[in-house]
């Protein structure tokens, strides 16, 4: 039975339907049935939400931008507590909406709580400003941080709650107001988060939500003259459109646009049975968590030539054993892709790879069986004998597809790892600590894991080089994105300059 959230637009503290009256069915990726019905907002709704955020920033009740830092931090901690209170229901909702396993959904809620707590602590510790020595005892000089203003936050469909928190938590900590637009495919947990913000006591108008498509709502948010900052996470094509739309207003722009992430495995990383098992297990996790629908997915396995056959054979064997199904079912390890469009996209990439000479070692097809026939499922796929001329190696698939390339020397491994337009994340596996650090230092990626893949810390910056985007989320830099620096220079003993003699 579907849930109705036709009043899913939140403006100035009130829930409302779309100005046009339009709605959208949110489909369950496990069986393509209607999971919920939400409002389908448009440019008019975006305008109303931005006006509310502008009013709340400039003249709002409670004046959130000037609320003491300790009070803002306390509210963020209340939100974290509410998230933990509702952990089970939110984890389940994220599983049903995005197709991931319910355990992944629970982990996401924990990570969201951590993000709110981290930025609450950070803003308290970094709120005092920085005294600048002017070299004159009669001058007091300080650099202070102020909120940017009205923020347009546009989030993706793969980690709806997590990605919303990475933007909302620092935006609120810094004293901004915002309008958030979740993906039109997976908006349900963002709607739930908005209700928790209200329950925590956030003043009306500070947080606003518009559900609707990127082509209308997102585009209007990016170009609107009353928006001071646009933060977008999503695909490269959409990100460049956001950047162009924001250019005329010279807005601050932060973009996280995905990656084509290498996982480099040296033979010495697999010298013992236990080490071999670990490296294979982590390669599976890198590529197939959330059906590969992860911006940092280790979708490019770059393995030393001497290890290749043994490693890929075991990897393919285990990939064929991964249990697919609805994310809420016990024992399921991998859920469906998020949409029919994403399934078709994955199939097309695999077909093109095979036509270009890749060798299929595992997967490469839709599964069949009870509970699988009606959903958007695709078997975890391993493509061997790949090279950089293939589209599947160059472009982000965002599906459960792992390509295999090989190298013979350290320099060749680094060259392959860096041979991408993107630069979000990568991993290197080696028992030689010096080699591992040397390779990590040479890899042009925003995050590099050594003998691991996928963990992140809220206190460490996240973002990429090249076409993976601009700016950073998380860490001190993630808070700085939502602040403006102001230099206040005070002359304590003013006197005439006499530059002009009169």
N, C-alpha and C positions, 0 to 999 in steps of 0.2 A: 504494500500500500504506500503510495507516494505522500510526501509531506508538502504542504502548501506554504510557501514563504513569499506570496505575491506582494507583500509589503516589505521587501528586502532592501529597499533603498532607505538609508538613514541620513537625514539632513537636519541640522540644528536641533538635535536631540529627539527627533520624531521619526517614526517609521512610516513609510509611505509607499504607494504603488508607483509605477512608472507614469510619467506625465502623459504618455501615449496610451497607457493601459495595456501595453504589450507584455507578454510573459514568455518564459523559456522553460522547456522541460529539461531537467538535469537527468541524464541517463546513467543507469548502473552499468559500469563497464563489464561486469561479470555475466550479464544476460540481456543487456540492451533495453531493459524495461525502464519506465519512468521512476526515478528515485525521489524527485522533488520538483516543484514548480516555483520559479522565482520571477521577480520583476525583470523585464528586459529594458533597462534604462537607455537613454539616448543623450544627445548633446544638451537638451534642455535640462535634464536631471543633473548632468555634470555642472552646468552653469549654476544651478541652485545650490549644489553642494559646495562649490568653490566660493560662492558668495557667503555662505554660512561660515566657512573656514576663515575667510577674509575678515568678516565681522568679528568673529571670536578672537582672532589675533589682534585686531586693531582696537576693538572696543568691548570685548566680550565680558560677560558676567564672570567675576572671579579672576579675569585677566591672567589666563594661563601662562603667557610669556613672562610675566613678572611674579608668578607664584614662587615662593622660596624653594630653592633646590631641594631641601630636605623634604618638603611636602610633595614635590613631584616624584622624588625617589620613593617615598612611602606609598604613593599610589601604584607605582610600578610593582612594588613588592606585593601589594594587595592583589594585583592582577595575577602575579605568579602563584599566589596561594589559591586563587579561584580556579586557575588552570589545573592545579593538582587536585582540587576538590572534584572537578569534572573530568579527570583524566580518562576514565573508562569510557564515558559517553563521547568525548571528543575523539579519542583514539578510534572508536568504532565508526564514528561519522567520517573521519578522514579515510579509513579503510574502504568504506562503502562508496565514497565519492570519487576517490582517486585510484581505487583498485589495489592498493598495497595491502600487505598483510596487516592484521589488527595489531600485531606486536610492533611492526614498524610505526603504526599510528600512535601507539602508546609512547614509543621512544621519541617521536616527533613532539608530543606534548611535553615531555620532560625537557627536551632541548629548548622549546619555546619558553618554558618557565625559567630555565637557566639564563636565557638571553635577557628577559625582563629583569632578573635579579642582577645580572652583570652590569647592565647599563644604569640601574639604580645606584649601585655602588660606585661606578666610574664617575658619574656626573657629580656626586657628592665630593669625591676626592679631587676632581679637576675643575672646580667651580670658582676658585679664588682668584684667577687671573695670574698674569706673569709680570712681575716688576722688572722694568728695564732701567739699567743704570745709564743715565743721561750724561754722566760726568760733571754734573753741576748740583751742589747741595740744595740749591733753590728750585730745583725741578723735581716734580714727582711724575714718573712716567710708568704707565701700566698698560698691558695688553689684556683686554677682557674678551669674553666670548658671549655672543648673543645669538638667539635663534634666527634662522634664515627667514622664516615667515610661513607662508602657505605651501605645503608640500603635496605634490601629486605622486602617489605611490601605486605603481602598477605591478602586479605580482603574477607568477606563472601557475600552470596547472599541476605541476608534478609534486611540489611541496607547498600546498596552499597556506597552511597555518604557519609553518616554519618560515617561509619567505616573507609572509606578512609581518611576523614578529621582528625579523631582522631589520625591517624598515620602521615599523610603528614604535618599537621600544626606544631606539635612539632619537627618533623624531620627537617623541613626547618628553624624553629625558632632557633634551635641549631646549624645550619650551615652545615648540612649533605647534601649529594646527595642521590638519591634513585631510585629504580625500583619498581613500583607498579604492582601487578597482581590482578585485580579484579576477582571475580568469573566468570567462563565462562558462567554462566547462566544469570547474570545481570551486564554486563559491561558498559552499555550505559552512565550512569551519571558520571562514572569515566573518560570516554573519554571526556565528556563535561568539567569536572573539569580540565583536562589536558590542554584543549584549553584556559581556563580562566587563568591558571598559566602563560601560554605563553603571553597572552594579558596583564597580570599585569607586565610583564617585567622580568620574571625569566630567567637567562642566560641559553643558550642551554646546554644540558647534565646534568643539575642539577636534572631535573625531567624526568623520563623515564617510559614508559608504555608498557607492553606486555600482550596482550589478548591471553588466551589459557588455557588449562586444568592444574589442580594442579599436576597431576601425572607426567607431563613432565616439564612444565614451573616452577611450584612451587617447585618441587623437585630439579631442577637444581639451582634455586635461593638459596635454603637452603643449598646446599652442596658446592656452588662455593667458591673457595679460596679467591676471591677478594671481597667477601661480609663480612662486619664487624658485622652486626646485622641483625637478622631476627625477624620481628614482624608478628605474625600470629593470626588471629581470625577465628575460625571455629569449627569443630567437634573434639571430643577427639581423635578418631582414627587417623585422619589426623595430629592433633597437635603432637602426639607422634612420628609420622614419621618425621615431621619437626625437632623435637628435636634431634632425632637420626642422621639425615642428617647433622645437624649443629655441632654435637659433635666433629667430627674429626678436624674441624677447630677451635674449642674452641671459637665459636662466642657468642656474647651476644644474648640471646633469650628471647622474650616476647611472652607469649601465653595467649589468652583468649578463653576458650574452652567450654563455655556454662554453663548451670546449671539445677538443678532440684529443683525449688525454692518454699519454703513453704510460705503459707499465713495463719497465725494463727489467728483465730477469737475467742475471749473470749465472753461469753454470755453477760457480762456487757457492751460490745461495742454496743449492740443492745437493750438497755433498753427503748428507745423511738422509735416511728414510724419513725422519721426523721433519727435517728442513724441507725436503721435497714435498711432503704432504702439506706443510704450512704454505709454501709458495703457491701450490696448485689451488688450495682452498681460498687463499686471498685473491688469486686471479679470478676465480669464480665470483667472489663477493664484489670485486672491483667492477666486473662487467655486468652482472645480472641482478644485483639488488634493485628492487622496484622495477623489474623487467627492463633494466638499462635506462630507465627514464630519469636519469640523474645528470645534472650538468657536469659533474666531476667524474662520471663513469670511466673506468679504465678500459675503454673500448678498443685500444690498440695494444695488444700484447707484442712486445719486442723482445724476443728471446734469443740467447746465444745459440749459434748454429749447432754446436756439439750437443746441446740439451734438447733441441727442438722436438725430435720425434718422440722421445720418451715423455716429455712434458705435455705436448699437445695431445698425444694419445690418451693420457690419463685425464687431462682436462676435458676432452670430448666425452670420455666415458662417464665422468661425473655429471657433465652438463645434461646428458641424456637421462639421468636419474632424478633431475630436479622435478619436484612435484608441483604441478600447476593446479590452480583452482581459485575459487572465491576466497578473498583474503580473510574472511571471518571464519573459515572452516579450519578445524584443528589439523595440524600437520602440513598445511599448505606452505610452500616455500617461495612461490612466485605467483603474483596475481596477473590480471589481464593488462593489456595496454589501455590507455585512458579513453580512446575513441576509435571509431571505425576508420577515421582519417589517419590516425597514427599507425594502425594496423596495416592499412594499404601502403603507407609510406615505407614501413619496415619491409614489407614484401617486395616492393619495387627496388629497394636498395640491395636486397639479397639477390634478386634476379639479375640486376646489373653487374654485381660482383661475379656471379657465376659466368655470365656472358663475357666478362673481361679476363677470365682465367683462374679465378679463385677456386679452391678445392673445398667442398663441403665436408666437414668432419663430424658435425652434430647439428641437430635441429633442421632449420630451413623450411619449416612448414607449420601450419596450424595444427594443434592437437585435436583429437576426436575423443569422444567418450561422454559419460554422464556429467552434466554440469559444465561442459566445455564448449559444446556445439554452438550455443547462442551468444557467447561472449566474445570479446576481442582478444583472444589468447594467441600467443605465438611461442613456439618452442625456443628455448635458449639455443643460440646458433653460434657455431665456431667455423670460421672461414680461414683456411690455411693457404699458404703460398700467395699472400697478398703483397702488394707494393704500392708506392705512392702515386702511381698513375691511376689507381682505381678510385672512383667516386666514394665508395664505401669507406676508404681509408682517409680521404680528404675531408669529407663532409660529416656533420653531426647527424647520426641516425636517430638517436633518442629512442632506441628499442633494444631488445636483448640480442645484440649482434656483436661478436668479438672477432676482430681480424688479427691475423698472426703474420708478423714480419720477423726477419732474423738478422743478426749481426755477427761479426767475427772479432772486432776490436772495440776497445773502449771509445775511441774517437767516432767510430761508425755508429755505436749505440747512441751517443750524444747527438750526432747529426740527425739520425732518424727521429729521436725524441723531439728535437726542435724543428723538424721539417713539417710545420703546420702553421696556418694563419692564426690559430688560436694559441692560448697560453694560460689556461686556467689552472690545471693541476697535473701532477704526474707522480709516478712512483719508481723507485729503484731498489732492486733486491741484490744484495751481495754480502758474503761473509767477511769481506775485506772492508773494514770500517773506513780506512783511508780512501779507497776507491769509491765507496758509496757516497761519502761527503764530497769528494771531488766531482763526481758526476752530478750530484744534486746541485752543487754550486754552478755548474755550467748549464743546467736546464733552465730554459726561459719560460718558467711557469710560476704563477702566483703562489701555489702551494706545492711543495715536494715532500712526499713521504719516503722515508727510508725503512725498508723491511716492514711495511704496513701499507694500508690503502683505505682512504675514506674518513678517518677520524678528523674532527675539527674542534677547535676550542673557541668559545665566545670571546675570549680575551685576545685572540690572534686574528689579524686581518684576513679577510677573504676577498679575493678578486683576481683578475687575470691580466696577462700581458696581451699585446696585439689585439686581435679582434674579439677577444674574450671580454673586452669592455674597458671602462674607465672608472676610476674611483675604487673605494673599498667599503665592504660591509664588515661588521664586527670589529672588535678591538678599539683602541683609541681613535684610529682613523675613521672607523665607522660612526663614531659620535661626531667627529670633526666635519663629516659630510653635511651635517644638519646644523652647523654653526657658522656664523660670520665672526671674524676677528676684528676687534676695534682697538685702536691705539688711542689712549687718553693721556694727553700731555698737559700737565698743570704747572704753570709758572707760579711759584710761591712768593716771588719778590719782583713783580713786574716793574719795568722802568722803560723810559723812552729808548728807542733804537737809534734815532737820529740818522737814519739812512738818507732821508730827505732833509736838506738843511734849512729850507724855508726862506 
